[in-house]
Amino acid sequence: MKLLSMVIKLLENSRAVAAVEFGLALPLMSTIALSGAELTNFVTTKMRISQLALHVADNAARMGTGTVLANKQITEAQINDLLTGAGLQSGRLDLFGHGRVILSSIEPIENPNPTNRYRIRWQRCRGAKTWPSSQGRAGDSNLSGVTVGGQTATAPDDGALMFVEIAYDYQPLIARLFVPLSQITATAAMTVRDQRDYGGGPTASTTTKIWCRQHAEGAVGKWISSSTWHSALAPS
């Protein structure tokens, strides 16, 4: 009888019900809150990477020095400044520590260009991530343009297309378990706005060159001298 009475009293006791319910719901609510914060951070990071690609392409299409009577020329120093600016803009994302930026100059193989074939005259890269260009490497020719997501972009006659690719390893706030992808990629393309000297690649300077050493001994993204680059890639 005492046991039965104790059970009845326990069932009738409604104290601390809220605390028990909170304890049972806490794991689920914590999971929802943490996954929401991680997804928000992922979407924000993806948007920033996309904006960085557009920023690099836009500035690459504008850079160069020249006069009213002479076509613009670009230098290695200007390309370095362009990529350094992208790194600074990325802030805490640490773009070059966790990602890679590839800038390619897509140009017609001849002017005029009745065959609609193009080449990558030069290509520059920066970043610790191992990731090759999806379009090829410097010196590749007989291209139909650059194709991304089923859409093809081409360079105009007597012009060039600045094509940018970024790959970035997402750095989670909590864990990658809550995000759909561990790698974020973005592309952007801009047509060069001014008349540019297309007689060769960027003008040499005392600035360290950032050639893309792709498919060479598996060392993608390393900074190498121009003498080593000429043994690894076709001339720019």
N, C-alpha and C positions, 0 to 999 in steps of 0.2 A: 504493500500500500504506500509506503514511504517513497519507493522508487517511482510509482505511478504518479504520485502527487508532485514529485520533483519534475517529472517530464511535463506535466500539465502546466506548472508554473513557468518552465523554460519556454514552452510554446507561447504562452500568453505574454511573455516579457518582450516589449518592443523597444527597449532602450538600445542605443548604439546601432540602430538599423542603418542610418545614413552613413556611418563610418564603415560598416561592412560593405554596403553597396559601393561606396567610393573605392574601397580597397580592391573589390572585384573588377571595377571598371577602369582603374588606373592604368594597367598595362595596355589595354586597347586604346585609351585616350592618348597615352604617351606615344604609342606607335603612330597614330594618326597625326599628332602634332609634329613629331620629328620627321615623318615622311613628307608632310606639307612644307616644312622649312627646307628640306633637302631639295625637293622638286622646284621650289621657288628659286633657290640658289642656282640650280642647274639651268633653268630657263633664262635667268638673268645672265649667267655666264655665256650661254649660247648666243644670246642677243649681243653681248659685248664682243665676242669673237667675230660675229658677222659684221658688226660695225667697224671693227679693226681691219677686216679684209677690204671693206669698201673705202676706208680711210687711206690705206696703203695704195690701192689702185688709183684712187682719185689724185693723190699727191704725186704718184709716179707719172701720171699723164700730164701733170703740170710742170714737173721739174725741168731744169735746164737753164743754161745761160746763153744769151745771144743778143743780137742787135736787130734793128729794123732791116738792115741790109744783109744779114747773115742768119742762117738757120741755127736753131738752138743746139747746143751740145750738152750732153750729160757726163758727169764724172763719177768715179768711184766714191768720192767724198760725199756727193749728193745722195747716192744710193745708201751709203752708210748712215747718213743723217736721217734719211727717210725711215729706215728700219729701226734706228735708235729711237726715233720719235714714236713709232708704234709700240716699242717696248715700254717707254715711259707712260704712254697712254693706257697700257694694259694694267699698270699699277700692281696691286697685290696678286693679280693672276699669274705674274711671272711668266709672260708669254714665251720667252726664249729659254727659260729653265724647264718648262713642261711642254713646250710645243715647238712648232717649226713653221717658218714663213718662206714661201717660194714665190719669187717675182720673175715672170717670164715676159720677154718682148716678142710678141707674135707679129710677123711682118710678111708681106707678099714675097714670093720667090722672085718676082720680076715686076717691073712697072712700065706700062700697064700690065695687068694680071689676068689675061683672058682665060687661063686654065683654072683660076680660083684655087690655087694651091699656095700653101703658106709654110713658113719655117719659124723655128725658135732661134732668133739670132743670138740672143744672150739670155742668161738666167742667173739669178743671184739668190742665195738662201741664207737663212740664219735660224739657229735653234738647236737644242740638244736632242730633240726627238728624232728618231730614225723613221723617216717617212719620205718616199720618193714622189716626184711630181706625177700626177695622173695623166699628163699630156706628153711627157717625154723629157728630153734633156737638150741642152744647148747644142745646136748643130743639126738637130733633127729637121727634116724637110719633107716636102710632098704631103703636108698635112691639109686636111679639109677645113681646118679651123680648130677651135677648142669647143668641145662638147661636154656639157654638164646637165644632167637631168633631162636628156633628150633634146636640149636646145643648143644650137651651135652659134658661136660668135666668131666673126672674122674681122680682119683688119682692112681698112680702105686702101685703095691705091695711093702710093706715096705717103703712107701713114703707118701706124703701128697700134697694136692693142696691148695694153698693159694688163696682164692676167695674173691674179694673186690667188694663191692657195694657202690656207692655214689649217694645220692639224694641231689639236691641243688635248692633252690628257687631263680630263676633268679631275679637279681636286675637291673631294667631298667635304662638307661640313661635319658629317657624322659617319656615313658609310655609303659606298656605291650601291649597296643593296636596294636603295630606294629610287635610283635613277635608271632610265632605260638604256643609256649608253655610257661607256667609260671614255670614249673618244669623241670630241666635237670637231667637225670639219666645216669649213666655210670657203666660198670662192667669190671672187668679184672681178669684173673686167671694165676697163675704161679706155676709150679711144684717145690717143694723144691729141691734145687740143691745138698745139702750135706746130709750125713747120720745124721739124727736127732733122739734124744731120744723121742720116741712116747709113753713112759710108762704113761704119764699123760699130763696135761695141762702145761701152762707156770709156771716156778718156782716162788714161792712167793718171794716177796721182800718188802721193806718198801714203795715202790711206791704205790700210790693209784690205786686200781684195777678199771678197766673200764668195768665192766660186762654189758651185754646187758639185760636190764630189759624189755623184750618185753612181751606184753600181760598180764602184771601184773599191775592191778589197773589203766590201761591207762597211766602209766608213762613211756613212751619210752625215752630212752637216758639219764636217770638220773644216776649220779654217786652214787653208793651205796656200802656199806661195804660187805666183803665176807660173813659175817654171814647172812645178809639180802638176798644176792644173792642165797645162798643155799636153801632158802625157796621159791624162785621164779623160779629157773631153775634147770634142771638136772645137775649133776656134770660135770665139764669140763674134 
